[in-house]
Amino acid sequence: MIRFNNVSMTYHARNLRKTVLRKASFSVRPGEAIGICGANGAGKSTLLRLLAGVEMPTAGRIDRRMTVSWPIGYSSAFQASLTGADNVRFIARVYRRKVEPMLAFVEDFAQLGPYFRQPVKTYSSGMQARLAFGISLAIDFDCYLVDEVTGAGDERFRDRCHAALTERRREGTLVMVSHDPQTLLSFCERGAVLNDGKLTFFDTIQEAIDVHQWHQRRAA
């Protein structure tokens, strides 16, 4: 289980103070599939990073009693001067996984060809997302976090992503962010809407999509 207790997240910059999450209290239980809806800039990706522990909240407490992937597609943890393969080797050692099987899995899944052995700084954003997706799936987590990455690559790669996420969904927990309602409907059961710093949960993903679309029409 992952539990948020009065969690807030505020960013400070020059002449800017933005709160993207305000006193959120909720739980992600084992076996759930939750879709997060919200406008661009609402803080959905920040929420996933908080769930993963990549960022720390400015207030409140987050308790994790399950292993959590970094957000699939999140590539900021890569060392850009190293090759994709070398990044895999490093992460395999961090998670105490056998290096060679993990290399083989990621190379096959990410389909980067010769770029797999080139520095990550030469990759496009889509290629980095593919590498991050492959590494995330090469490690067994209790909970997978997914941030729009199913749009990376060509149709064949997207189909592969869909199949892999479907398999992980059967075995574990999923929290997904996507602007595509059909993607959310395919994977998620419960839903939530992040709007103006407030995270509201709904019993079904369809309810969350409907409320999000209402907010969008109202803001237009």
C-alpha positions in Angstrom: 0.0 0.0 0.0 1.0 3.6 -0.6 -0.5 6.2 1.7 -0.5 10.0 1.4 -1.3 11.9 4.6 -2.0 15.6 4.1 0.6 15.8 1.3 1.2 19.2 -0.4 3.7 20.1 -3.1 4.6 23.7 -3.9 7.2 24.9 -6.4 9.1 28.1 -5.8 10.9 30.1 -8.5 11.7 33.7 -9.2 8.4 35.6 -9.0 6.5 32.3 -9.0 4.9 30.1 -6.4 2.7 27.3 -7.7 1.0 24.7 -5.5 0.2 21.6 -7.6 -1.0 19.4 -4.8 -2.8 20.6 -1.6 -3.3 18.5 1.5 -4.0 15.2 -0.4 -4.9 12.1 1.7 -5.5 8.8 -0.1 -4.3 5.3 -0.4 -3.2 3.1 -3.4 -4.0 -0.5 -2.5 -2.5 -3.6 -3.9 -4.2 -4.8 -7.1 -5.7 -1.4 -8.0 -5.5 0.3 -11.4 -6.0 4.0 -11.0 -6.1 6.6 -13.8 -5.2 10.2 -13.1 -6.8 13.0 -15.3 -5.9 16.6 -15.4 -5.0 19.5 -17.7 -1.4 20.2 -18.9 0.6 21.6 -16.1 -1.9 20.5 -13.4 0.8 18.4 -11.6 0.0 14.8 -12.8 3.7 14.0 -13.5 4.7 15.6 -10.2 2.1 13.3 -8.5 3.7 10.2 -10.0 7.2 11.4 -9.0 5.9 11.8 -5.4 4.4 8.3 -5.5 7.8 7.0 -6.8 9.9 8.9 -4.2 11.7 10.7 -7.0 10.6 14.0 -5.4 9.8 14.8 -1.8 6.7 16.7 -0.7 6.9 20.2 0.8 4.4 19.1 3.5 2.8 15.9 4.7 3.9 12.3 4.8 4.0 9.5 2.3 4.3 5.8 3.4 5.2 3.0 1.0 4.7 -0.6 1.8 5.2 -1.9 -1.7 8.0 -1.6 -4.2 7.3 1.2 -6.7 8.8 1.8 -10.2 10.0 5.2 -11.2 7.5 6.7 -13.6 7.8 4.7 -16.8 9.2 7.0 -19.4 11.0 9.1 -16.7 14.6 9.3 -18.0 16.1 12.0 -15.7 17.8 9.4 -13.6 20.0 8.3 -16.6 23.6 9.4 -16.9 23.6 11.0 -20.3 27.3 10.4 -21.1 26.9 6.7 -20.6 25.4 4.4 -23.2 21.9 2.9 -22.8 23.6 -0.5 -22.1 25.8 1.0 -19.4 22.8 2.6 -17.7 21.1 -0.8 -17.7 24.2 -2.3 -16.1 24.3 0.4 -13.4 20.6 0.1 -12.6 20.8 -3.8 -12.5 23.5 -3.5 -9.9 21.5 -0.9 -7.8 18.5 -3.3 -7.8 20.8 -6.4 -7.4 19.6 -8.0 -10.6 21.7 -10.2 -12.9 23.2 -7.9 -15.5 23.2 -10.1 -18.7 19.5 -11.2 -18.6 18.5 -7.6 -17.9 20.6 -6.3 -20.8 19.0 -8.9 -23.1 15.5 -8.0 -22.0 15.9 -4.2 -22.4 17.8 -4.5 -25.7 15.0 -6.6 -27.2 12.1 -4.6 -25.7 13.3 -1.0 -26.4 14.3 -1.8 -30.0 17.0 0.9 -30.1 19.3 -1.0 -32.4 22.9 0.3 -32.5 21.8 3.3 -30.3 21.6 0.9 -27.3 25.4 1.1 -27.2 25.6 4.9 -27.9 25.5 7.7 -25.2 22.0 8.5 -24.0 22.7 12.2 -24.8 22.4 11.2 -28.5 18.9 9.8 -28.0 15.6 11.6 -28.9 13.1 12.0 -26.1 11.1 9.0 -27.6 14.2 6.8 -27.5 14.9 7.8 -23.9 11.3 6.9 -23.1 11.7 3.5 -24.7 14.9 2.8 -22.7 13.2 3.8 -19.5 10.1 1.7 -20.3 12.3 -1.4 -21.0 14.3 -0.9 -17.8 11.2 -0.5 -15.7 9.6 -3.7 -17.0 12.9 -5.6 -16.6 12.5 -5.3 -12.8 9.5 -6.8 -11.0 7.8 -4.1 -9.0 4.6 -4.3 -6.9 3.3 -1.0 -8.4 4.0 0.4 -11.8 3.7 4.1 -12.6 3.0 5.1 -16.2 3.2 8.6 -17.6 2.0 8.9 -21.2 4.8 6.6 -22.5 2.4 4.4 -24.5 2.6 7.1 -27.2 6.3 6.5 -27.7 7.5 4.8 -30.9 5.7 3.3 -33.8 2.5 1.3 -33.8 4.3 -2.0 -33.3 6.1 -0.7 -30.3 2.9 0.8 -28.8 1.3 -2.6 -29.2 4.2 -4.1 -27.3 3.9 -1.6 -24.6 0.1 -2.2 -24.3 0.7 -6.0 -24.0 3.4 -5.6 -21.4 1.3 -3.2 -19.3 -1.7 -5.6 -19.5 0.5 -8.4 -18.2 1.8 -6.2 -15.3 -1.8 -5.1 -14.6 -2.9 -8.7 -14.1 -0.1 -9.3 -11.6 0.2 -6.0 -9.7 -0.8 -2.4 -9.1 -0.9 0.4 -11.7 -1.2 4.2 -11.5 -1.4 5.8 -15.0 -1.5 9.3 -16.3 -2.7 9.9 -19.9 -4.6 12.4 -22.0 -6.1 9.6 -24.0 -9.4 8.5 -22.5 -9.3 5.2 -24.4 -5.9 4.3 -22.9 -7.2 5.0 -19.4 -10.4 3.0 -20.0 -8.3 0.1 -21.3 -6.1 -0.2 -18.2 -7.8 1.5 -15.2 -10.8 0.9 -13.0 -10.8 3.7 -10.4 -10.0 7.3 -11.4 -9.0 10.7 -10.0 -8.9 14.3 -11.3 -6.2 16.7 -10.3 -7.5 20.3 -10.7 -6.2 23.5 -9.1 -4.2 21.5 -6.5 -7.1 19.3 -5.4 -7.1 15.6 -6.1 -10.6 14.1 -6.2 -11.2 10.3 -6.5 -14.1 8.6 -8.2 -15.3 5.0 -8.1 -14.8 4.5 -11.9 -12.4 5.8 -14.4 -15.3 6.9 -16.6 -16.6 9.3 -13.9 -13.1 10.8 -13.6 -12.9 11.3 -17.4 -16.3 12.9 -17.5 -15.4 15.4 -14.7 -12.0 16.2 -16.3 -13.7 16.9 -19.6 -16.2 19.1 -17.9 -13.4 21.1 -16.3 -11.8 21.4 -19.8 -14.9 22.7 -21.4 -15.4 25.2 -18.5 -11.9 26.5 -18.9 -12.2 26.9 -22.7 
